[in-house]
Amino acid sequence: MTRTPIHRSRTARALPVALLAALTLVVGSAPATAAPQAGSETLTPLCSPAPPVQHPGCGTAHRGAPLPSGTPNEVVRLAGADRFATAVAVAEHGFPEADVAVLVSGADRHLVDALSAGPLARSLAAPVLLATRDEVPAATAAYLREHAVRSVLLVGGEDALSTSTPDRLRALGIGDVQRIAGADRYATSRAVAAFMPTATHAWAASGEDAHLVDALAAAGPAARLGEALVLVDDADPVPAGAALRARGATSTTVVGGPEGVLPEALATLPTPHRAEGADRFGTAAAVAVESLQRGLPAQDLLLAPGLSGHLVDALAAGPLGRTTLLVGDDQSARDVVEAWFETYGAGRTTAVGAVEIAS
């Protein structure tokens, strides 16, 4: 693997900026906070191919997230009392004018169903919100009502979001509810990708439970670049390659090493190359460096939890479309984050969910 600046600096031990003097993964969550900023992103839903839900705002500019202030060491905290409220905090920050929302399961065992949803959500100027199989939590329902969301796209099968979910949404005033789901996690990711705009580059990652975090690291860059993200089945990888070629892909970044996507599976994808590190944190850094090479800004960084039990926070943050690093409790995770700031400096840093930044 070609080594990148983030890896060459991994011996660093001290953060170069005071506001990042304490960086930890915590079990609790703080209220969402954000520094005052001028201007906002403009999001224009790209409804080509036509989405499976009615989109009343296709082709219309929507106000998105506040732009970075331009001053160093800006910190934005996006967190709520639980994972559902954290997803809403992300939605309020990034999609204050949403007409459409994407709804996925917030259960850890169904995380895989929605790994490909982030890029599609951003292409629709829509947030990713969370529900349980049999309930639309209060925080999610409040966002849908307060923003007068007109359509909701469910991603995942009926084990993840039950057959009664559409009725619960209609009771909240949602006029159109549709679902994208496949026979398994791999088919679901391909079904989601089928509604992405065409692009010459795409992303792929393992669909195995032990490697799902790799796809989470790629969701932000893929979303910002408008590129599909699919899961690869080592036992039957050909459909993933076919799905990417159908979206116009001629090159593929495969996230993670051969223990996640086998070399034989890699060969079925359009002109593949790997972005990988020594562990999940190093792999996220390799993806982040590639995202810079593809045009994302280095100083608009998102930090998301990289440990089991908190990965869903990274799922909800994917549609923000930001360069993403994963945070954990061990030194290797801290080394990667420290090295990033030593290499690229600190502009706006967004901490999501269980990630705590303190001065």
N, C-alpha and C positions, 0 to 999 in steps of 0.2 A: 504493500500500500504506500502511496506517496504521502509523506508526512507533511503536515501543515503547520503554520505558525502556532496554532493553539496547542499542538502536541509538543512542539519544541520548547514551549514555555512551562511545561507541566511541573517543573520543580519549584515553581513560585509558591510562597507560603503566606504572603501578606498582601491584602488588597491595596491598590494604589489610591483609592478614594475613600474618604472618611465615611460617606453614607453607606458603604458596603462593608463596614468593619465587622458587622455581625450578619451572617447569612446562614439561616438554618431552616430545616424542615420541621414544622411544628404540627401538632395534632389539632390545635384550635385554629379558628379563623377570625380575623378582625373585620370590621366593617370596611366597605369599599371606600377608598379615598383617592383623590386625584388633584394634582396641582392645577391652578388656573392656566389655561392655554388659549391661544388665539388660533382660530381657524379649525377646520375639520376636514377629514378625508371626504372625497366624493365617491359614492358607490353607485354604479349603474348596473342594474340586473341584466345579465346577458342570457336572454331566454332563447338561446339557439345551441343545441336543439331545444324544442319546446319542453318546459318542465312538466312533470306529471300533475302538478297543481296549477290552478289558475293564479296568475301573477298580475295583479292590477297595476303594478308599477314597472312593467317591462319597458326598458329604454328610458326610464325617467331617473334623473339624478336623485339620490338619497344622501342625506347627511350621515357620515360614518363617525369613526372615532376622532377625538381631538388630535390634532397634529402635535408632535413634540414641540416643546417651548423653544428649543434651540440652545438652552442653557445646560451646562454640564450637571450631572448628578441629579437629574430629575427622576423621581420615584413615583410610580402609580401602583396602588394596592387594589386588587380586585378580589374580594373574598366576601363570603357570607357565612351565616350560621351553620350551613351544611352544604353539601355538594350541589343541591338544587338551587339554593340561594346564591352560591358562587357562580353558577352558570348564568343566573339572572344578572349578577353584577357585571359579568363580562358582556352580556347582551346590552345592558344599559349603556356601557362605555362604548361599545363598538357598533351598535345597531339601534340608535335612538329613534329611527324613522322606519322601522321594518314593517312591510306589508305581509311578509311571509316568514314563517319560522320552521326550522327543522327540529323535530322532536325525536329523541332517542332514549333508550333505557339508561337509567343511572345506576343500574346494578353492576357490580364488578364482573360478574360472570357473563354479562352481555356487552361488555365494553367492546369486544371485537366486532359486534354487528355494525358499529357506527364509526370505525376507524377511517373509512373513506369519505365520511360525510362532510368534513370541514371544508375541503375545496368546493364541493357542490354548494354548500350553504353560502359561502362568500360570493360565488358566481351569481347567486340569487339575491344578494344583499340581505341575507337572512342569518340570524343567530342560530346556534345549536343550543337547545334547551333540553332539560332532563325530566323524565317521569319514571314512575315505577310501572310494573306490569299492569297493575289494576287501579292506579290512582294518578291523577294530575296534581302534583303537590301545590300547596298554596302559593309559593313564590312564583312558580311557573305560570299558574293560572292568572295571578295578578299582572304579570308582564303581558300576557296575551290580551287581557281585558284593557289594561291601561294604554296599550299601544294600538288598540283596535286592529290587531292582526287579522287579516282576512282569510288566509289559507295556511294550513299546516301540513308539512310533509313528514310522515313517519318513516324512519329508516330502521329496518329490522323486522323479524318475523313475529308471529303471535305469541311465542314464548317470551319475547322481550317486551312487547306492547300488545296487550290482549285485544281481542275482537271488540271489546266494549270501549276501547280508547277513543275511537272516532265519535261515539255518542257523548262521551264526557266532554270532548272538545266542542262539539256542536252546542252543548248546553252552555258553553262559555261564549257563544256567539260566533264561532268559527264557521264560515260558510262552506269551505271546501277542505276536505281531509282526504289525502291519498297516501299510499304506502309504496315504498320500494323495499323489496325483500327477495332473496334468492333461496335456493334449496339448502344452502349452507353459507358460512361466513365468506367463502371465496366468491360464490355466485352473487352474494349481496354486494360485495365490493365492485364486482364487474357491472352489476346492474346500476349502481350509483355512477360509476365512471361513464356509462353510456349517455348520461345526461350532461356531461361536461362539454364545454366548447372544445373544438379541435385545437391541438397544440403539438408542436414537433418534439417536445420533451415531456417525459412522464416520470413517475416515481413508483417504486414497488418495494414491498417489505414482506417479511414472513407473516403468516397467519397463525403460527403456533403460539400457544399461550405463553410460553417462556420468552417470546421475542416480540410481543405486541407493542412494547414500549418504543421499538424502533419506528413503527409507523406514526406514533404520536409525535416524535421529533420532526418528522417530515411534513406533517399536516399543515403547519403554518406557512412554510415556504411554498408548498404546492398550492395552497389557497391563494397566496399573494400573486403567484405567477399564472394562476388560472390553469393549472395542470392536474391531470388525473393522478390518483394514488390508488393502487390496487394491491390486494394480498395475493401472494404466490403460494400455491399448493405444491410442495416438492413432489408429491405423488402424481400430480397431474398439472404441470405448469403451463401447458400449451394454451389453455383458454385465457390465462392472464396476458400472455403475449398478444393473442389475437384481439383482446379487448383494447389494449393500448394502441395497436396498429389501426384499429377501427376509429380511434380518436385522433389519428394523424401522427402518432408518435414515431419518431425515427431514432430516438435515443432514450435511454432509461437510466436513472440513478437508482441502484438497488441499495437499500438501507440495511446495513448489518453485514456480518461476515458469513462464511460458508456454513456455520453451525445453524444459521437461520434460513438462508436460501442456498440450497446446494448448487455446486457448479453446473450440474446437468440442467437444473431448473433455470439458472441464470442464462444459459445459452439460448433459451427459447424466447427471450425478451428482445425488443428492438435495441441493437447496439448498446449492451449493458456495461456499466461500470459500477464499482462499489464505493459507497461512503461508509467507512467502518472505523471503529476504535477498539481499544482493549476491553472496554465494557460499555454498558448502555450510555454512560455519561460521555465517554470518549466518542462513541458513535454519534450522539447528538451533536457534539462539537464538530465532527467531520461534516455532518449535514449542514450545520450552521455556516461553516466556512464555504461550502459549496453554494449555499444560498446567497452569500455575498458575491461570489463569482457570477451568479446569475442575476444580480442587480438589487438584492435587498440591502438596506442600509445596515451597517455594523452597529450604529449607535441608537438603534431602536430595538432593544432586546427584550424578549419575554423569558422569564424564569418560571418553570412549571415543576410540580412534584414529579420525581422519577421513581418513586417507590410504590410497591403494591399497596392498595388501599387508598391511594390518592391520585392515581393515574387519570381518573375521570376529569379532574380539573384541567389537565392538558387537553383532553378531548374537547371540552367546551371552548377552550381558548384558540383552537386551530383556526376558526374562521377570521380571527383578527389578522392573520396573514403576516406574522412577524417571525424574524429569526428567533429560534428557540433553543435554550439550553435546559437540561434537566438537573434538578437539585436533589441531593440525597444527604444522608448523615455521615458518610464515610469520607476519608481524605481525598480519594480519587475524584469524587464529585466536586469537592471544594477546589481542588487543584485546577480543574477544567474551568470553573467560573473565574477564579483568580487570574488564570492565564489569559482568558478572554479580555478582561479589562486592562491587563498589562499590555496586551497587543493592540487593542482597538480603542481604548478609552471608554468613558461612561457618558452617554447622552441620556436618553430616556430608558429606564429599566422598569418593566412591568412585572410585578410579582403576583402570581395567581394562586388562590386557594391557600394551601398549607405552607407556602413559601413565605418566610418572614425575613424582611430586611429592616435593620435598625441601625441607627448611627451611634 
